[in-house]
Amino acid sequence: MSLVYSFVLALTAVFIFPVISAYPSHNTKVLTRAITGRYIIGFKDSIDSIAHVQWADSIHKRNVVRRDGSEPLSGIETMFRRINAYVGHFDPATIETIKANPDVVYVEEDQIFEMSQIESSSALITQTNSTWGLDMISHREPNVTGYVYDNTAGEGHYGYVLDSGINIEHVEFGGRASLGYNAVGTPETHYDHSGHGTHVAGTIGSTTYGVAKRSSLISVKISNETGYYFSGMIDGLDWALEDAINNDRVNRSVINISGGGPYSTAVANACLQVYREGITIVAAAGNGNRTTTWQSPAGNTGVIAVASVDHNRKRAPLSNWGPVITIFAPGEDTLSTWIGSATATHVTNGTSMAAPHVAGTALYLQKLEGLSTPDEVRERLIELSTKDVVKDPQGSPNRLLYNGAA
């Protein structure tokens, strides 16, 4: 596939604007809604991407001329850098023609979906003022306090946080957090307005609340108060892949996505492409108390799907479950970094909080053991996990996250 960063034929890149205003409540099930007229189109990697874009644009322009007085549709809006897909607003005639093209792999309506949050040099170090979640992942036995970890702590490795942003001024990040890319496309800044992304980042790598305390954290903003778009998630995955490749850190990177929605072929293909390029993806299983099999991205091939447990190693009441779950991790009553000041903290719940425990552990193990592929990371997480201690797994593989330290 050709690397296309701007559109041919004077196409102007237009970002994606949300169309629903209900921010997911902290007790919500999965909230989704298709975006009328906006599609994600995937094409074969063997074709000339520029020629295909030219063709699609010509079909769109021809059909726009034929329309009678309706509000004009914008056509192609976003062409991804390395993922074989693009996003656009098209009328029915254009989309039917695109579907009929043998070079097209899939055509899927864009959707908006929830964040998976529910409110309510080698030497071992023991952190005594740790969270219960950090305590749990560093001990096989229950109710042992203190977070035990190797002091390499993910140094020189990178966590891409695909979320609502990161409060990079927070003292807990110590200058290791940066703003990478804003895929939301609204006039707002990269600032984290919800706190969700900052909380997630803190669990991955903050000094006090984080698993990989020396890792670097890169904010890829794919959501705002409205929620996520599938197209925004793909844009974020695409940017993270490009950034990791350009900076020669593919095997030192982990992508965390603490959000999800119904199964999406477009998201599944994007995740598969990132996985095949060699980047580990960790995703929250979701908070619907149902199977994760038909969820994206957690149910997609190549993604490490994380379900949540409470202090007692019991599956959290709303945590999703099922055979596609890779591992359970602490997610209830999780204390981490927050927005509003450089010292703010907050306690919240959900598989959103479980996933970054796993992402941080992946970074930690990459550094400590030299793991270099997503398969090596997954297999090591499974191998180290404490088996058959999770209560009420609901048919999920019974594995609890463990970092191997104690």
SULURKA-V989173 format. One record per backbone hydrogen bond with DSSP energy under -0.5 kcal/mol. NH is the residue of the N-H (numbers start at 1). CO is the residue of the C=O. Records with the same first field share a line. If there is no record, write none. Layout:
NH->CO, CO
This chain:
4->2, 81
5->3
7->11
11->8
14->77
23->21
28->25
32->30
33->112
35->110
36->34
38->35
39->37, 88
40->108
41->39, 86
42->106
43->84
44->103
47->44
49->47
52->48
53->49
54->50
55->51
56->52
57->53
58->54
59->55
60->56
61->57
62->58
63->59
64->60
65->61
66->62
67->63, 64
69->67
75->89
77->87
78->87
80->78, 85
85->83
86->41
87->78
88->39
89->75
90->37, 88
95->91
96->92
97->93
98->94
99->95
100->96
101->97, 98
104->101
105->42
106->42
108->40
110->38
112->33
113->228
114->260
116->258
117->115
118->349
125->149
127->125, 147
128->126
130->127
135->131
136->132
137->133
138->134, 135
139->136
144->141
147->127
148->146
149->125, 147
151->123
153->150
155->152
156->214
157->154
158->252
159->216
160->158, 254
161->159, 218
162->160, 256
163->161, 220
168->166
170->167
171->342
173->170
174->170, 171
176->173
178->217
180->178, 219
181->219
183->181, 221
184->221
193->191
199->195
200->196
201->197
202->198
203->199
204->200
205->201
206->202
207->172
210->206
211->203
212->204
213->211
214->153
215->153, 212
216->157
217->176
218->159
219->178, 217
220->161
221->181, 219
222->163, 220
223->163
224->227
227->224
228->113
229->222
230->111
233->229
234->230
235->231
236->232
237->233
238->234
239->235
240->236
241->237
242->238
243->239
244->240
245->241
246->242
247->243
248->245
249->244
252->249
253->250
254->158
255->280
256->160
257->282
258->162
259->257
260->114
261->296
263->294
268->264
269->265
270->266
271->267
272->268
273->269
274->270
275->271
276->272
277->273
278->274, 275
279->274
280->253
281->302
282->255
283->304
284->257
285->306
289->318
292->321
295->292
296->261
299->295
300->297
303->300
304->281
305->303
306->283
307->305, 327
309->329
310->314
313->310
315->391
316->308
319->316
320->286
321->290
322->393
325->322
326->305
327->305
328->399
329->307
331->309
332->309
334->348
335->333
336->346
338->344
346->336
348->334
349->118
350->331
352->116
353->350
354->350
355->351
356->352
357->353, 354
358->354, 355
359->355
360->356
361->357
362->358
363->359
364->360
365->361
366->362
367->363
368->364
369->365
370->366
371->365
377->373
378->374
379->375
380->376
381->377
382->378
383->379
384->380
385->381
386->400
387->385
388->398
391->313
396->393
399->397
400->386
401->328
403->137
406->138
